[in-house]
Amino acid sequence: MKTTGLLGGSFNPAHGAHRSISLFAMEQLQLDEFWWLVSPGNPLKEGAKDMAPLATRLGSAQQMARRSAIQPTAIEQQLGTRYTYDTLRQLVRRYPKRQFVWIMGADNLAQFHRWKDWRKIARLLPIAVISRPGYDDDAFAAPAMAWLRRFVHPASQRGNWTNWSTPALTFLRYRPDPRSATAIRMARPHWHQQYDDRCVRDAVTHKLIGPED
């Protein structure tokens, strides 16, 4: 079984915090590989006017993931899934020789109860939560934690995550990293121009993703 971390997001654009958090999780959880699931669209961010095209965001993710075991992919588009649970369920079926773990930031845990079928996500895969500056208190007090708290494993046991029965949750303490896609877009509103009109080959499916996708 190849152990694989999954991190979903818009990656609008991908940035250094995505990379450093992913490499940290790979080390802590002893992962063979890490996939960035570049979402065609986030149901919680619908209507965002500054959302770059999928190929642009995938291109930025590929550049940020260079020379690492991180594989950016737009596989959700190929699967035709809209919600995280549907994506993860199909990945588990499609890749039976991989053992997946879902990675999320504490900011996402704080709103996890708003995700469709969030309890099913927790029952499907182990979850590792990365601390995020300013979000940890909200994450621990979040409605989802009232249900998840009984399934938390100490960080000292994180190396045994492949043996955990789900639901299973662990917290990975990471140094504060203030970098964010929002700040990058504010500082560099034309960041996407270097990727515009390019076709990008998906690292997982090997499909070409173009500007029209």
Secondary structure, 3 states (H helix, E strand, C coil): CEEEEEEEECCCCCCHHHHHHHHHHHHHHCCCEEEEEECCCCHHHCCCCCCCCHHHHHHHHHHHCCCCCEEEECHHHHHCCCCHHHHHHHHHHHCCCEEEEEEEEHHHHHCHHHCCCHHHHHHHCCEEEECCCCCHHHHHCCHHHHHHHHHEECHHHHHHHHHCCCCCEEEECCCCCCCCHHHHHHHCCCHHHHCCCCCEECCCCCCEECCCC
